[in-house]
């Protein structure tokens, strides 16, 4: 059996380390989920939404939307969002989440809807929200 000297050990260690992976940490699963809206009733000017199923780090209006957005997480895995502005069918919100591989566990619920002109409450069942990657 041959005994390796110090340079031999260093070379062996470098070879083992080089074979050990891709050379860096795994990619982060953090990313964005999108909330889409379908207008099935009168034009609305504000909505209160609940996102459940996991943590939400940030909420912004989707690209190209001129909406005002405010959010808070009053309980673990629950985020409340208020959206005001010219709401129309399409992608309205972008949610930053820590792990997009858990996207199927997130759910969106439309709690309240206000009329675009009077801001009186109207039936939220006429409007639909979906959440997707």
PATORLO-355277 format. One record per residue: residue in three letters; x, y, z of N, C-alpha, C in turn; residue number from 1. Coordinates in nm, 4 decimals. Example, Ala and Ser with C-alpha at 12.3 -4.5 7.8 and 13.67 -1.06 7.14 Angstrom:
<pts>
ALA	1.3190	-0.5690	0.7800	1.2300	-0.4500	0.7800	1.3200	-0.3300	0.7800	1
SER	1.2850	-0.2250	0.7080	1.3670	-0.1060	0.7140	1.2900	0.0030	0.7870	2
</pts>
This chain:
<pts>
UNK	0.0843	-0.1157	0.0000	0.0000	0.0000	0.0000	0.0895	0.1228	0.0000	1
UNK	0.0565	0.2182	-0.0872	0.1373	0.3377	-0.1003	0.0833	0.4450	-0.0085	2
UNK	0.1717	0.5138	0.0555	0.1338	0.6214	0.1450	0.1476	0.7534	0.0702	3
UNK	0.0433	0.8393	0.0749	0.0477	0.9678	0.0071	0.1173	1.0710	0.0954	4
UNK	0.1986	1.1520	0.0331	0.2596	1.2628	0.1068	0.1619	1.3800	0.1106	5
UNK	0.2019	1.4885	0.1754	0.1124	1.6049	0.1927	0.0621	1.6601	0.0594	6
UNK	0.1454	1.6841	-0.0426	0.0917	1.7318	-0.1711	-0.0053	1.6319	-0.2337	7
UNK	0.0165	1.5044	-0.2137	-0.0737	1.4020	-0.2665	-0.2103	1.4088	-0.2020	8
UNK	-0.2129	1.4306	-0.0692	-0.3392	1.4443	0.0021	-0.4157	1.5680	-0.0438	9
UNK	-0.3430	1.6766	-0.0634	-0.4082	1.7992	-0.1087	-0.4684	1.7821	-0.2481	10
UNK	-0.3968	1.7138	-0.3342	-0.4478	1.6885	-0.4689	-0.5709	1.5985	-0.4642	11
UNK	-0.5690	1.4963	-0.3788	-0.6829	1.4056	-0.3654	-0.8044	1.4795	-0.3094	12
UNK	-0.7813	1.5647	-0.2101	-0.8892	1.6429	-0.1513	-0.9513	1.7378	-0.2543	13
UNK	-0.8677	1.8022	-0.3341	-0.9170	1.8921	-0.4388	-0.9986	1.8159	-0.5412	14
UNK	-0.9575	1.6972	-0.5775	-1.0289	1.6147	-0.6745	-1.1652	1.5720	-0.6190	15
UNK	-1.1686	1.5318	-0.4933	-1.2946	1.4895	-0.4315	-1.3911	1.6075	-0.4227	16
UNK	-1.3399	1.7236	-0.3831	-1.4234	1.8430	-0.3730	-1.4787	1.8831	-0.5089	17
UNK	-1.3989	1.8750	-0.6122	-1.4425	1.9137	-0.7470	-1.5514	1.8211	-0.7985	18
UNK	-1.5530	1.6963	-0.7557	-1.6526	1.6004	-0.8026	-1.7811	1.6059	-0.7205	19
UNK	-1.7834	1.6859	-0.6167	-1.8926	1.6834	-0.5219	-2.0181	1.7583	-0.5610	20
UNK	-2.0275	1.8226	-0.6722	-2.1521	1.8915	-0.7055	-2.1319	1.9963	-0.8122	21
UNK	-2.2263	2.0886	-0.8176	-2.2247	2.1885	-0.9238	-2.1418	2.3116	-0.8883	22
UNK	-2.0785	2.3112	-0.7719	-1.9909	2.4211	-0.7356	-2.0585	2.5364	-0.6666	23
UNK	-2.1872	2.5257	-0.6344	-2.2558	2.6351	-0.5683	-2.3791	2.5858	-0.4963	24
UNK	-2.4434	2.6745	-0.4256	-2.5650	2.6351	-0.3553	-2.6774	2.6070	-0.4550	25
UNK	-2.7743	2.5259	-0.4148	-2.8866	2.4996	-0.5052	-2.9656	2.6277	-0.5283	26
UNK	-3.0328	2.6392	-0.6425	-3.1104	2.7601	-0.6702	-3.2235	2.7752	-0.5696	27
UNK	-3.2538	2.8977	-0.5365	-3.3600	2.9270	-0.4412	-3.4957	2.8986	-0.5052	28
UNK	-3.5866	2.8356	-0.4310	-3.7200	2.8121	-0.4855	-3.8110	2.9342	-0.4721	29
UNK	-3.7594	3.0443	-0.4159	-3.8406	3.1649	-0.4007	-3.8779	3.2200	-0.5378	30
UNK	-3.9941	3.2804	-0.5466	-4.0364	3.3365	-0.6748	-4.1735	3.3995	-0.6634	31
UNK	-4.2384	3.4147	-0.7770	-4.3651	3.4872	-0.7838	-4.4804	3.3965	-0.8216	32
UNK	-4.5950	3.4242	-0.7612	-4.7227	3.3681	-0.8022	-4.8066	3.4850	-0.8530	33
UNK	-4.9021	3.4564	-0.9394	-4.9829	3.5612	-1.0015	-5.1297	3.5396	-0.9661	34
UNK	-5.1982	3.6478	-0.9312	-5.3424	3.6446	-0.9073	-5.4090	3.7055	-1.0298	35
UNK	-5.5008	3.6284	-1.0889	-5.5758	3.6745	-1.2061	-5.7218	3.6981	-1.1670	36
UNK	-5.7818	3.7946	-1.2335	-5.9191	3.8362	-1.2043	-6.0049	3.8218	-1.3291	37
UNK	-6.1287	3.7746	-1.3093	-6.2270	3.7715	-1.4179	-6.3489	3.8500	-1.3734	38
UNK	-6.3828	3.9546	-1.4480	-6.4969	4.0398	-1.4173	-6.6234	3.9758	-1.4717	39
UNK	-6.7092	3.9287	-1.3816	-6.8333	3.8644	-1.4233	-6.9559	3.9451	-1.3889	40
UNK	-6.9366	4.0632	-1.3351	-7.0493	4.1465	-1.2954	-7.0166	4.2919	-1.3210	41
UNK	-7.0779	4.3821	-1.2420	-7.0534	4.5247	-1.2611	-6.9069	4.5609	-1.2354	42
UNK	-6.8639	4.6730	-1.2917	-6.7264	4.7191	-1.2745	-6.7017	4.7510	-1.1282	43
UNK	-6.5919	4.7002	-1.0763	-6.5602	4.7225	-0.9352	-6.4412	4.8166	-0.9219	44
UNK	-6.4334	4.8816	-0.8052	-6.3254	4.9760	-0.7805	-6.2359	4.9362	-0.6650	45
UNK	-6.2778	4.8343	-0.5892	-6.1961	4.7889	-0.4765	-6.2350	4.6465	-0.4398	46
UNK	-6.1378	4.5743	-0.3859	-6.1656	4.4392	-0.3387	-6.0778	4.4065	-0.2190	47
UNK	-6.1307	4.3192	-0.1325	-6.0570	4.2648	-0.0197	-6.0378	4.1170	-0.0477	48
UNK	-5.9112	4.0729	-0.0450	-5.8739	3.9369	-0.0832	-5.8017	3.8709	0.0334	49
UNK	-5.8222	3.7402	0.0501	-5.7444	3.6617	0.1459	-5.6655	3.5557	0.0697	50
UNK	-5.5346	3.5517	0.0948	-5.4484	3.4459	0.0415	-5.4163	3.3543	0.1586	51
UNK	-5.4370	3.2240	0.1414	-5.4067	3.1287	0.2473	-5.3216	3.0154	0.1912	52
UNK	-5.2608	2.9409	0.2815	-5.1848	2.8243	0.2393	-5.0347	2.8381	0.2502	53
UNK	-4.9858	2.9576	0.2809	-4.8417	2.9763	0.2947	-4.8064	3.1224	0.3121	54
UNK	-4.6812	3.1483	0.3458	-4.6392	3.2867	0.3667	-4.6287	3.3649	0.2357	55
UNK	-4.6568	3.4928	0.2435	-4.6410	3.5847	0.1311	-4.5458	3.6942	0.1779	56
UNK	-4.4364	3.7136	0.1051	-4.3357	3.8113	0.1444	-4.3662	3.9520	0.0940	57
UNK	-4.4288	3.9613	-0.0242	-4.4577	4.0922	-0.0828	-4.5729	4.0790	-0.1821	58
UNK	-4.6486	4.1868	-0.1975	-4.7586	4.1915	-0.2941	-4.7460	4.3210	-0.3719	59
UNK	-4.7485	4.3105	-0.5049	-4.7430	4.4286	-0.5911	-4.8465	4.4142	-0.7015	60
UNK	-4.8817	4.5273	-0.7616	-4.9693	4.5235	-0.8784	-4.8940	4.4548	-0.9919	61
UNK	-4.9649	4.3753	-1.0696	-4.9032	4.3071	-1.1838	-4.8518	4.4114	-1.2827	62
UNK	-4.7542	4.3720	-1.3603	-4.6940	4.4606	-1.4587	-4.8006	4.5229	-1.5484	63
UNK	-4.7947	4.6531	-1.5635	-4.8882	4.7239	-1.6500	-5.0163	4.7667	-1.5808	64
UNK	-5.0353	4.7279	-1.4550	-5.1566	4.7645	-1.3819	-5.1321	4.8895	-1.2973	65
UNK	-5.2255	4.9827	-1.2997	-5.2135	5.1025	-1.2156	-5.3086	5.0893	-1.0974	66
UNK	-5.2771	4.9940	-1.0112	-5.3588	4.9655	-0.8942	-5.2844	5.0062	-0.7678	67
UNK	-5.3600	5.0388	-0.6630	-5.3017	5.0618	-0.5321	-5.3239	4.9340	-0.4521	68
UNK	-5.2159	4.8879	-0.3866	-5.2195	4.7603	-0.3160	-5.1654	4.7790	-0.1756	69
UNK	-5.2363	4.7227	-0.0793	-5.1900	4.7210	0.0591	-5.2128	4.5802	0.1127	70
UNK	-5.1184	4.5288	0.1925	-5.1337	4.3931	0.2430	-5.0779	4.3810	0.3842	71
UNK	-5.1263	4.2784	0.4543	-5.0783	4.2453	0.5881	-5.1003	4.0958	0.6098	72
UNK	-5.0193	4.0387	0.6964	-5.0329	3.8971	0.7309	-5.0716	3.8863	0.8783	73
UNK	-5.2019	3.8855	0.9087	-5.2465	3.8839	1.0482	-5.2295	3.7493	1.1176	74
UNK	-5.2106	3.6428	1.0411	-5.1937	3.5093	1.0979	-5.0952	3.4310	1.0112	75
UNK	-5.0410	3.3265	1.0678	-4.9475	3.2422	0.9941	-5.0160	3.1874	0.8687	76
UNK	-4.9498	3.1982	0.7561	-4.9976	3.1453	0.6279	-5.1261	3.2111	0.5790	77
UNK	-5.1565	3.3324	0.6269	-5.2742	3.4066	0.5815	-5.2336	3.5505	0.5530	78
UNK	-5.2687	3.5999	0.4349	-5.2397	3.7380	0.3974	-5.3674	3.8034	0.3477	79
UNK	-5.3954	3.9226	0.4003	-5.5098	4.0024	0.3575	-5.4585	4.1114	0.2642	80
UNK	-5.5287	4.1328	0.1527	-5.4867	4.2311	0.0525	-5.6054	4.3196	0.0171	81
UNK	-5.5816	4.4502	0.0138	-5.6806	4.5452	-0.0362	-5.6273	4.6000	-0.1682	82
UNK	-5.7104	4.5949	-0.2709	-5.6730	4.6432	-0.4039	-5.7755	4.7478	-0.4457	83
UNK	-5.7279	4.8645	-0.4890	-5.8173	4.9680	-0.5412	-5.7630	5.0177	-0.6743	84
UNK	-5.8533	5.0669	-0.7558	-5.8137	5.1192	-0.8859	-5.8958	5.0586	-0.9971	85
UNK	-5.8559	5.0844	-1.1204	-5.9305	5.0350	-1.2364	-5.9083	4.8852	-1.2578	86
UNK	-5.9962	4.8040	-1.1992	-5.9833	4.6581	-1.2072	-6.0503	4.6058	-1.3331	87
UNK	-5.9767	4.5288	-1.4090	-6.0287	4.4697	-1.5325	-5.9794	4.3259	-1.5410	88
UNK	-6.0452	4.2452	-1.6204	-6.0082	4.1055	-1.6379	-5.8611	4.0926	-1.6781	89
UNK	-5.7923	4.0006	-1.6120	-5.6512	3.9738	-1.6416	-5.5699	3.9587	-1.5146	90
UNK	-5.4376	3.9517	-1.5285	-5.3472	3.9419	-1.4145	-5.3468	4.0751	-1.3409	91
UNK	-5.3727	4.0707	-1.2084	-5.3790	4.1954	-1.1327	-5.2715	4.2065	-1.0247	92
UNK	-5.2273	4.0938	-0.9680	-5.1319	4.0989	-0.8580	-5.0172	4.0010	-0.8781	93
UNK	-4.9011	4.0381	-0.8235	-4.7861	3.9484	-0.8177	-4.7529	3.9274	-0.6705	94
UNK	-4.7472	3.8008	-0.6285	-4.7160	3.7657	-0.4904	-4.5760	3.7070	-0.4851	95
UNK	-4.4917	3.7599	-0.4006	-4.3579	3.7032	-0.3796	-4.3694	3.6026	-0.2656	96
UNK	-4.3322	3.4767	-0.2943	-4.3399	3.3707	-0.1934	-4.2029	3.3051	-0.1764	97
UNK	-4.1762	3.2483	-0.0589	-4.0448	3.1905	-0.0349	-4.0191	3.0582	-0.1061	98
UNK	-4.1252	2.9897	-0.1510	-4.1057	2.8593	-0.2150	-4.2166	2.8343	-0.3176	99
UNK	-4.1856	2.8540	-0.4446	-4.2868	2.8362	-0.5501	-4.3215	2.6895	-0.5740	100
UNK	-4.2405	2.5973	-0.5223	-4.2738	2.4556	-0.5380	-4.3979	2.4192	-0.4567	101
UNK	-4.4379	2.5071	-0.3651	-4.5577	2.4844	-0.2834	-4.6783	2.5617	-0.3362	102
UNK	-4.6723	2.6061	-0.4604	-4.7769	2.6904	-0.5192	-4.9152	2.6261	-0.5139	103
UNK	-4.9232	2.4960	-0.5286	-5.0534	2.4284	-0.5285	-5.1246	2.4401	-0.3944	104
UNK	-5.0518	2.4687	-0.2873	-5.1117	2.4817	-0.1554	-5.1725	2.6176	-0.1276	105
UNK	-5.1462	2.7163	-0.2146	-5.1998	2.8511	-0.1954	-5.3407	2.8597	-0.2519	106
UNK	-5.4259	2.9355	-0.1829	-5.5630	2.9574	-0.2291	-5.5949	3.1064	-0.2179	107
UNK	-5.6819	3.1528	-0.3053	-5.7236	3.2932	-0.3033	-5.8753	3.2979	-0.2853	108
UNK	-5.9201	3.3892	-0.1991	-6.0632	3.4062	-0.1742	-6.0978	3.5545	-0.1829	109
UNK	-6.2030	3.5851	-0.2551	-6.2511	3.7217	-0.2697	-6.3524	3.7474	-0.1583	110
UNK	-6.3126	3.8264	-0.0573	-6.3960	3.8494	0.0603	-6.5033	3.9552	0.0364	111
UNK	-6.4627	4.0721	-0.0142	-6.5566	4.1817	-0.0366	-6.5214	4.2545	-0.1657	112
UNK	-6.6255	4.3096	-0.2294	-6.6094	4.3824	-0.3547	-6.6905	4.5114	-0.3445	113
UNK	-6.6306	4.6223	-0.3904	-6.6997	4.7518	-0.3871	-6.7186	4.8052	-0.5287	114
UNK	-6.8328	4.8674	-0.5499	-6.8670	4.9285	-0.6785	-6.7649	5.0355	-0.7172	115
UNK	-6.7407	5.0497	-0.8461	-6.6415	5.1446	-0.8973	-6.6798	5.2909	-0.8741	116
UNK	-6.8086	5.3228	-0.8717	-6.8530	5.4619	-0.8598	-6.8909	5.4965	-0.7156	117
UNK	-6.9781	5.4153	-0.6556	-7.0314	5.4480	-0.5226	-6.9526	5.3831	-0.4088	118
UNK	-6.8729	5.2857	-0.4399	-6.7978	5.2059	-0.3423	-6.8894	5.1311	-0.2453	119
UNK	-7.0165	5.1147	-0.2831	-7.1055	5.0311	-0.2031	-7.0697	4.8847	-0.2287	120
UNK	-7.0909	4.8000	-0.1280	-7.0572	4.6587	-0.1424	-7.1519	4.5916	-0.2403	121
UNK	-7.0952	4.5059	-0.3239	-7.1750	4.4288	-0.4200	-7.1400	4.2814	-0.4036	122
UNK	-7.2154	4.1964	-0.4679	-7.2021	4.0512	-0.4550	-7.0669	4.0039	-0.5110	123
UNK	-6.9800	3.9495	-0.4248	-6.8495	3.9039	-0.4734	-6.8553	3.7752	-0.5564	124
UNK	-6.9653	3.7013	-0.5494	-6.9722	3.5749	-0.6237	-6.9799	3.5957	-0.7748	125
UNK	-7.0038	3.7196	-0.8183	-7.0081	3.7482	-0.9614	-6.8679	3.7649	-1.0215	126
UNK	-6.7669	3.7691	-0.9371	-6.6294	3.7929	-0.9805	-6.5429	3.6740	-0.9384	127
UNK	-6.4390	3.6441	-1.0167	-6.3572	3.5262	-0.9916	-6.2089	3.5636	-0.9839	128
UNK	-6.1390	3.5031	-0.8870	-5.9940	3.5163	-0.8749	-5.9312	3.3777	-0.8835	129
UNK	-5.8141	3.3713	-0.9458	-5.7351	3.2484	-0.9481	-5.5916	3.2822	-0.9132	130
UNK	-5.5177	3.1835	-0.8664	-5.3763	3.2024	-0.8341	-5.2971	3.0943	-0.9072	131
UNK	-5.1858	3.1342	-0.9670	-5.1050	3.0396	-1.0451	-4.9603	3.0860	-1.0511	132
UNK	-4.8737	2.9972	-1.0978	-4.7309	3.0313	-1.1138	-4.7086	3.1119	-1.2365	133
</pts>
